[in-house]
Amino acid sequence: DPADARDHDDAVWAMADDDPQNEGGFVVYVAIADVSYYVRPNSALDREALKRGNSVYFPDRVVPMLPELISNDLCSLREGEDRPALVVKLVFDKDGNKKNHKFLRILMKSAAKLSYDQAQAAIDGKADAKSAPLLEPILKPLWAAYAAVKKAREKRAPLDLDMPERKIIMDDKGEIKDIITPDRFDAHKLIEEFMIQANVAAAETLEKKRSPLIYRVHDTPSDEKVQSLKDFLSTLDLSFGTSGPLMARSFNGILHKAKGKEWENMVTEVVLRSQSQAEYNPENYGHFGLNLSKYAHFTSPIRRYADLIVHRALVRSLNLGDGGLHEEEADQLVEIAQQISDYERRAMMAERETVDRLIASYLETREGAEFKGRIAGVTRAGLFVKLDDTGADGFIPISTLGNDYFIHDEDHQSLIGERTGETYHLGQRVDVRLVEIIPSAGAIRFEMISDGLAGSVPSKGRLQGRRSAGGRSSRGDKGDKKGTSFKSRREGGKTGKPAGKQNSQKFSTRKPADKSAKSSKKITGGFVKRKRISSSGKSRDK
């Protein structure tokens, strides 16, 4: 787990298989906290957990799905303490293919709580006093089992979107101390892959028992999104040809071609936007991103209600005792799945808006400072820029760009000067100056410092009807910019869409949520907030 984790859903253990029929194979146990033993269907705890749907994680606190006495104590697999758990025994061959599995309801005692950093350091030859005794009997067998399972994963070829995630470090006063990008180790990938294998086993078992369940599903990208991606990639002389059904490996090929190029981040972002959004559903249509035909969430019942449903279904279908799925509950899975899908999106939005506001507050005293970043969104209203050091998102109104009238080229995700051909495109590296900020709304406005790239003057026929409403404006110095105002562009395309055709929809204007907000400066214009789309096959789908 992360070093600061307090609720521990899962524990893992592995050994070489001593079965002579499985030479070179491994046995892996994945134990998951038995929340269903404590939280029974339609109890007060259960009704409140469903109302929340999942735990919500903010930089300075957690809003748990379950009371802390349960999530951090009774159900948490704490070191050296007996805890009830559901465990799945997974048997893999030498190439990482699962031969069989079995679920059991057990009482277990965790031998040790290690952080990802500790475990990885031990494997890398830098064990500390706690991890050193565990290296040979515990950690090395786990890594050996992972090496085998990794081979099967690479053959399966799930969507390989490994995007860095920033973490905000808070001080004792509730203010930002630092913003970091944590290292991602094999220790993280090991746990993720074993959790995925346990989730697959749960879905397979319940299907075999013909039990109702809630799947974690991720649909194939729509034809429209795929075509938009192809249109965009053609501007980089990248082809996206597929022979046969569309699969995750098709996108991996594009990501591989972009590796190390100056437009790598841009391509990764556009591939991400081309994906559908994962959801919960009692009807199974597979998980495109993970390239799995059967998948359900089983491994985090402390923080996700979907996992609790799967636990109850396993308890009932395998006759493992009390706390199983009730018939009345089974009849409501369509409604429950929709509700927890909605609540998951609500939690993600709350987490992101909180981070936006904290980072805006962190930057409030740096008005006038210059930053490096990249263009993370292009709309008819202007540009969104993400800063390198903090990950802050800010907006540059189109009316403040250069000595030209800029036209929005949707296919190429760019703004192009009508007279000069000066171009700003998605993923472009730029220098910007912080002009205005509203911490209470998490809204930031930048001024472009970098000149656009040299480009061709757009033909009228090519971009007919796609002109921005932005007026001409000369880029002045810092003093000139202080008085610049900008309006909400109501004809702008909805942001966060995949590259390509964007529908004309209204932009929302972000205003201070509280007149007593910390910032006392007069704000001269509305802020346009960029919608951000999350990866659907990464941490939330472990």
C-alpha positions in Angstrom: 0.0 0.0 0.0 1.0 3.7 -0.1 2.9 4.6 3.0 0.1 6.8 4.3 -2.7 4.3 3.7 -5.0 3.5 6.7 -7.5 1.1 5.2 -6.0 -2.2 3.9 -8.3 -4.1 1.6 -5.9 -6.7 0.3 -3.0 -9.0 1.1 -0.9 -11.2 -1.2 1.3 -14.3 -0.9 2.9 -16.5 -3.4 5.0 -19.7 -3.7 6.4 -22.0 -6.4 3.8 -24.7 -7.2 5.0 -28.1 -5.9 2.7 -30.0 -8.2 4.9 -32.0 -10.6 2.2 -31.5 -13.2 2.8 -27.7 -13.1 6.6 -27.4 -13.2 7.7 -23.8 -13.0 4.3 -22.6 -12.1 3.1 -20.6 -9.1 0.4 -20.5 -6.5 -0.8 -17.0 -5.5 -3.2 -16.2 -2.7 -5.1 -12.9 -2.8 -7.0 -12.2 0.4 -9.6 -9.4 0.5 -11.2 -8.0 3.6 -14.6 -9.7 4.4 -16.8 -6.6 4.6 -19.9 -8.7 3.9 -19.5 -10.4 7.3 -20.0 -7.0 9.0 -22.2 -5.1 6.6 -25.4 -7.1 6.0 -28.0 -6.3 3.2 -30.5 -3.6 4.0 -28.9 -2.8 7.4 -28.4 0.9 8.4 -24.7 0.5 7.5 -25.6 -1.0 4.1 -28.1 1.8 3.2 -25.6 4.5 4.1 -22.8 2.7 2.1 -25.0 2.5 -1.0 -25.9 6.2 -0.6 -22.2 7.0 -0.8 -21.3 4.4 -3.4 -17.6 4.7 -2.8 -15.0 6.4 -0.6 -13.8 9.8 -1.8 -10.1 10.6 -1.5 -9.1 14.3 -1.0 -5.5 15.5 -0.5 -6.1 16.2 3.2 -8.8 13.7 4.1 -10.9 10.7 3.1 -14.7 10.6 3.1 -15.2 6.9 3.7 -18.0 4.7 2.3 -18.0 2.9 5.7 -17.4 4.2 9.3 -13.7 4.4 10.2 -14.2 1.8 12.9 -14.9 -0.7 10.1 -12.8 0.7 7.2 -9.6 1.3 9.3 -10.0 -1.3 12.0 -12.4 -4.2 12.0 -12.2 -4.9 8.2 -8.7 -3.6 7.6 -6.1 -6.4 7.2 -3.9 -5.0 9.8 -0.4 -6.4 10.5 -0.4 -9.1 13.2 -4.1 -9.1 13.8 -6.7 -11.7 13.0 -9.2 -10.6 10.4 -12.0 -12.2 8.4 -11.3 -12.4 4.6 -12.4 -13.9 1.4 -9.4 -15.4 -0.3 -8.9 -16.7 -3.8 -6.2 -19.3 -4.5 -4.9 -18.7 -8.0 -2.7 -21.3 -9.8 -0.6 -20.2 -12.8 1.6 -22.1 -15.1 5.2 -21.0 -16.0 3.9 -18.6 -18.7 1.4 -16.9 -16.3 -1.7 -18.5 -17.7 -4.3 -19.2 -15.0 -4.9 -23.0 -14.6 -7.6 -22.9 -11.9 -8.7 -20.9 -8.9 -10.7 -21.4 -5.7 -12.5 -19.1 -3.3 -12.5 -19.6 0.5 -13.8 -17.7 3.5 -11.0 -17.5 6.1 -9.6 -15.9 9.2 -6.1 -14.5 8.4 -3.3 -12.6 10.0 -1.1 -10.3 7.9 2.6 -11.0 8.4 3.6 -7.4 7.5 2.4 -4.1 6.2 4.9 -2.8 3.6 4.8 0.3 1.5 5.4 0.1 -2.3 8.7 1.9 -1.8 9.8 -0.5 0.9 9.0 -3.6 -1.1 10.7 -2.3 -4.2 13.7 -1.1 -2.3 14.1 -4.6 -0.8 14.0 -6.3 -4.2 16.5 -3.7 -5.5 19.0 -4.7 -2.8 18.2 -1.9 -0.3 16.1 -3.7 2.3 15.5 -2.1 5.7 15.1 -3.7 9.1 11.5 -4.6 8.5 11.7 -5.9 4.9 15.0 -7.7 5.1 13.6 -10.8 6.9 10.8 -11.0 4.3 12.9 -10.8 1.2 13.7 -14.5 0.6 10.5 -16.2 1.9 7.9 -13.6 0.9 9.0 -10.9 -1.6 11.1 -12.9 -4.0 8.4 -15.6 -4.6 5.9 -12.8 -5.2 8.2 -11.1 -7.8 8.8 -14.5 -9.5 5.1 -15.2 -9.7 4.6 -11.7 -11.1 7.3 -12.2 -13.8 5.3 -15.2 -15.0 1.9 -13.4 -14.9 3.5 -10.4 -16.7 4.2 -12.6 -19.7 0.6 -13.5 -20.0 -0.4 -9.9 -19.6 1.9 -8.8 -22.4 0.4 -11.4 -24.6 -3.1 -10.2 -23.7 -1.9 -6.6 -24.5 -4.3 -4.4 -22.5 -4.4 -0.7 -23.2 -1.0 0.6 -22.1 -1.8 4.1 -20.9 0.6 4.7 -18.1 0.2 8.4 -17.3 1.9 10.0 -14.3 -0.4 11.2 -11.5 0.6 14.1 -9.3 0.1 14.0 -5.5 -0.5 17.0 -3.3 1.3 16.9 0.1 -0.4 19.0 2.8 1.1 20.5 5.9 -0.4 20.6 9.4 -2.2 23.9 8.6 -4.1 22.4 5.7 -2.1 24.2 3.1 -0.1 22.7 0.2 3.4 21.8 1.2 4.5 20.2 -2.1 3.2 18.8 -5.3 5.0 15.6 -6.4 4.8 12.9 -9.1 5.4 9.7 -7.2 7.6 7.0 -8.8 5.8 4.1 -10.3 7.5 0.8 -9.5 7.1 -2.9 -10.4 5.7 -3.2 -6.9 2.7 -1.2 -8.0 2.3 -3.2 -11.2 2.6 -6.5 -9.3 -0.3 -5.6 -6.9 -2.4 -4.3 -9.8 -2.0 -7.4 -11.9 -2.8 -9.8 -9.0 -5.9 -7.7 -8.2 -7.0 -7.9 -11.8 -6.5 -11.7 -11.8 -8.6 -11.9 -8.6 -11.3 -9.8 -10.2 -11.4 -12.0 -13.3 -11.7 -15.1 -11.0 -14.7 -13.6 -9.2 -16.5 -12.9 -12.5 -15.8 -16.3 -13.8 -17.0 -18.1 -10.6 -20.2 -16.1 -10.5 -21.0 -16.7 -14.1 -20.3 -20.4 -13.7 -22.7 -20.5 -10.7 -25.3 -18.5 -12.8 -25.3 -15.9 -10.0 -26.5 -12.3 -10.5 -23.6 -9.9 -10.3 -22.4 -6.4 -11.2 -19.7 -6.4 -13.9 -17.1 -3.7 -14.4 -17.5 -3.1 -18.2 -15.7 -0.8 -20.7 -17.1 -0.5 -24.1 -15.2 -0.4 -27.4 -14.6 3.1 -28.7 -17.3 4.4 -31.0 -16.8 4.6 -34.7 -17.0 8.4 -34.5 -14.2 8.6 -31.9 -12.0 6.2 -33.8 -12.5 8.2 -37.0 -11.7 11.4 -35.1 -8.5 9.8 -33.8 -7.5 8.7 -37.3 -8.1 12.3 -38.6 -5.9 13.7 -35.9 -3.1 11.1 -36.3 -3.0 11.7 -40.0 -1.7 15.2 -39.3 1.4 13.6 -37.7 1.8 11.1 -40.5 0.7 8.3 -38.2 -1.6 5.7 -39.6 -4.2 3.8 -37.5 -5.0 0.8 -39.6 -6.7 -2.2 -38.1 -7.2 -5.6 -39.7 -10.0 -7.4 -37.9 -11.8 -6.3 -34.8 -10.7 -3.2 -33.0 -8.5 -4.2 -30.0 -6.5 -2.4 -27.3 -3.2 -3.5 -28.9 -4.2 -1.3 -31.9 -3.9 1.8 -29.7 -0.7 0.5 -28.1 0.9 0.5 -31.5 0.2 4.2 -31.8 1.5 4.9 -28.3 4.7 2.9 -29.1 5.3 5.0 -32.3 4.9 8.2 -30.3 7.3 7.1 -27.5 10.1 9.6 -27.1 8.7 12.0 -29.7 8.0 15.6 -28.9 4.3 15.0 -29.4 4.2 11.8 -27.2 2.0 13.6 -24.5 -0.3 14.9 -27.2 -0.9 11.5 -28.7 -1.4 9.9 -25.3 -4.0 12.5 -24.4 -5.9 12.0 -27.7 -5.8 8.2 -27.4 -7.2 8.6 -23.8 -10.0 10.9 -25.0 -10.9 8.4 -27.7 -11.9 5.8 -25.1 -15.3 5.1 -23.7 -16.0 5.5 -20.0 -16.0 2.4 -17.8 -19.1 1.7 -15.8 -20.9 -0.9 -13.6 -23.6 -3.0 -15.3 -25.3 -6.4 -14.5 -25.1 -7.1 -18.3 -21.6 -8.1 -19.4 -20.1 -6.6 -22.6 -16.4 -7.1 -21.6 -13.6 -4.7 -20.7 -12.0 -3.3 -23.8 -9.2 -1.5 -22.0 -8.0 -4.5 -20.1 -8.8 -6.8 -23.0 -10.9 -9.1 -20.8 -14.2 -10.8 -21.6 -15.2 -11.2 -18.0 -14.4 -8.7 -15.3 -15.9 -7.6 -11.9 -14.7 -5.5 -9.0 -13.9 -7.8 -6.0 -10.8 -6.4 -4.4 -11.8 -3.2 -2.7 -15.1 -3.7 -0.7 -14.0 -1.3 2.0 -14.2 1.6 -0.5 -16.4 0.5 -3.4 -20.0 -0.8 -3.1 -19.7 -2.7 -6.3 -17.1 -5.0 -4.7 -19.4 -5.5 -1.7 -22.1 -6.8 -4.0 -19.7 -9.2 -5.6 -18.6 -10.5 -2.2 -22.2 -11.1 -1.2 -22.8 -12.9 -4.5 -19.8 -15.2 -3.9 -20.9 -15.9 -0.3 -24.3 -16.9 -1.5 -23.4 -18.9 -4.6 -20.6 -20.8 -2.8 -22.5 -21.4 0.4 -19.8 -19.7 2.5 -22.1 -18.6 5.4 -24.0 -15.5 6.4 -23.9 -12.1 4.7 -24.8 -13.4 1.2 -26.7 -11.5 -1.5 -30.5 -11.2 -0.8 -33.0 -12.0 -3.5 -34.5 -8.5 -3.2 -31.1 -7.0 -3.6 -30.4 -9.2 -6.7 -33.6 -7.9 -8.3 -32.3 -4.3 -8.0 -28.9 -4.7 -9.6 -29.8 -2.6 -12.6 -30.7 0.4 -10.4 -27.8 -0.2 -8.1 -25.2 -0.4 -10.9 -26.5 2.9 -12.4 -26.4 4.6 -9.1 -22.9 3.6 -8.1 -21.7 4.5 -11.6 -23.1 7.9 -11.2 -21.7 8.2 -7.7 -18.2 7.2 -9.0 -18.3 10.0 -11.5 -19.5 12.4 -8.8 -16.6 11.4 -6.5 -14.0 11.8 -9.4 -15.4 15.3 -10.1 -15.2 16.2 -6.4 -11.7 15.0 -6.1 -10.6 16.9 -9.2 -12.3 20.2 -8.4 -10.8 20.1 -4.9 -7.3 19.6 -6.4 -8.0 22.5 -8.8 -9.0 24.8 -6.0 -6.0 23.8 -3.8 -3.5 24.3 -6.6 -5.2 27.7 -7.5 -4.8 28.7 -3.9 -1.1 27.6 -4.0 -0.5 29.7 -7.0 -2.4 32.8 -5.9 0.6 34.7 -4.7 2.5 34.1 -8.0 0.4 36.3 -10.3 2.7 37.7 -13.0 5.1 34.7 -12.7 6.0 32.8 -15.9 5.6 29.0 -16.3 6.3 26.2 -18.7 3.6 23.9 -19.8 1.8 22.3 -22.8 -1.5 22.9 -24.6 -3.9 20.4 -23.1 -7.1 21.5 -24.9 -8.1 23.5 -28.0 -11.5 25.0 -28.4 -13.1 27.8 -30.3 -13.0 29.9 -27.2 -9.2 29.5 -26.7 -6.5 27.3 -25.3 -6.2 25.3 -22.1 -2.6 24.9 -20.8 -1.4 22.4 -18.2 1.7 23.5 -16.2 4.7 21.2 -15.9 5.5 21.7 -12.3 2.1 21.7 -10.6 -0.2 20.2 -13.2 -2.4 23.3 -12.9 -4.9 23.9 -15.8 -5.5 27.4 -17.0 -7.3 29.1 -19.9 -6.0 31.5 -22.5 -8.9 33.3 -24.3 -8.6 33.4 -28.1 -9.0 37.1 -28.1 -5.7 37.6 -26.4 -3.7 35.5 -28.9 -1.3 37.5 -31.1 -1.8 40.0 -33.9 -4.2 37.9 -35.9 -7.7 36.5 -36.2 -7.5 32.8 -35.1 -9.6 30.1 -36.6 -10.4 26.8 -34.9 -9.3 23.7 -36.9 -11.2 20.9 -35.2 -9.6 18.0 -37.2 -6.1 19.2 -36.3 -6.9 20.3 -32.8 -5.3 23.7 -33.4 -5.9 27.5 -33.7 -4.5 29.0 -36.9 -3.9 32.6 -37.7 -6.1 33.7 -40.6 -3.5 36.1 -42.0 -0.2 34.7 -40.8 -0.8 31.0 -40.4 0.6 31.2 -36.8 -0.5 27.9 -35.2 -1.1 26.6 -31.7 -1.9 22.9 -31.5 -2.7 20.3 -28.9 0.4 19.1 -27.0 2.6 22.1 -28.0 5.2 23.2 -25.5 4.6 26.8 -24.5 5.6 29.5 -21.9 2.7 31.3 -20.2 2.3 34.1 -17.6 -0.3 33.9 -14.8 -2.7 36.8 -15.2 -5.8 36.1 -13.0 -6.9 33.5 -10.5 -10.0 32.6 -8.5 -9.0 30.0 -5.8 -12.5 29.4 -4.7 -13.5 28.3 -8.2 -10.1 26.6 -9.1 -10.0 28.9 -12.2 -6.8 30.3 -13.7 -6.2 32.6 -16.7 -2.9 32.7 -18.5 -1.3 34.9 -21.1 0.6 33.3 -23.9 4.3 34.3 -24.1 5.5 31.8 -26.7 5.0 32.6 -30.4 2.9 30.1 -32.3 4.5 27.7 -34.8 4.9 28.7 -38.4 2.1 27.2 -40.5 0.2 27.6 -43.7 -2.6 30.2 -44.0 -5.9 28.3 -43.9 -8.0 28.3 -47.0 -11.5 29.7 -46.6 -13.1 26.6 -48.0 -11.2 24.2 -45.7 -12.4 25.9 -42.5 -15.5 27.5 -43.6 -17.9 28.0 -40.7 -15.3 27.2 -38.1 -14.1 30.7 -37.3 -13.7 31.7 -33.7 -15.6 34.6 -32.4 -12.4 35.9 -30.8 -11.3 39.4 -31.8 -7.9 40.6 -32.9 -5.6 41.6 -30.0 -2.0 42.5 -29.9 0.0 40.7 -27.3 1.3 43.4 -25.0 3.6 43.3 -22.0 2.5 42.4 -18.5 1.2 45.9 -17.7 -1.0 45.9 -20.9 -2.5 42.5 -19.9 -3.7 43.4 -16.5 -6.8 45.2 -17.8 -7.7 42.5 -20.4 -11.1 40.9 -19.9 -12.6 38.0 -21.7 -16.1 36.7 -22.2 -17.5 33.2 -22.1 -17.5 31.8 -25.6 -21.0 30.4 -26.0 -20.4 29.0 -29.5 -17.3 27.1 -28.4 -17.0 23.3 -28.7 -17.3 21.2 -25.5 -13.9 20.5 -24.1 -12.5 17.1 -23.1 -13.9 15.6 -26.4 -11.7 13.4 -28.6 -9.7 15.0 -31.4 -11.9 15.7 -34.3 -15.5 16.8 -34.6 -16.7 18.7 -31.6 -20.3 19.6 -31.0 -21.1 23.3 -30.5 -22.2 23.6 -26.9 -22.2 26.3 -24.3 -19.2 26.9 -22.1 -19.8 27.4 -18.4 -18.5 30.6 -16.8 -16.8 30.0 -13.5 -17.4 32.7 -10.9 -16.3 32.9 -7.3 -18.4 30.5 -5.2 -18.1 32.8 -2.2 -18.0 36.6 -2.2 -15.8 36.3 0.9 -13.3 34.3 -1.1 -9.6 34.8 -0.2 -8.9 36.7 -3.4 -9.9 40.3 -3.3 -8.8 41.2 -6.8 -11.5 42.3 -9.3 -12.0 39.7 -11.8 -12.6 41.1 -15.3 -14.0 38.1 -17.1 -15.5 34.7 -16.8 -13.4 31.5 -16.6 -14.0 28.6 -18.9 -13.5 25.3 -17.1 -12.1 22.4 -19.1 -13.8 19.0 -18.6 -11.3 16.3 -18.0 -11.8 12.6 -18.9 -10.3 9.9 -16.8 -8.6 6.8 -17.9 -10.9 3.9 -17.8 -8.5 1.0 -17.5 -6.0 2.1 -14.9 -6.1 2.6 -11.1 -9.9 2.6 -10.7 -10.1 -0.7 -12.6 -7.6 -2.6 -10.5 
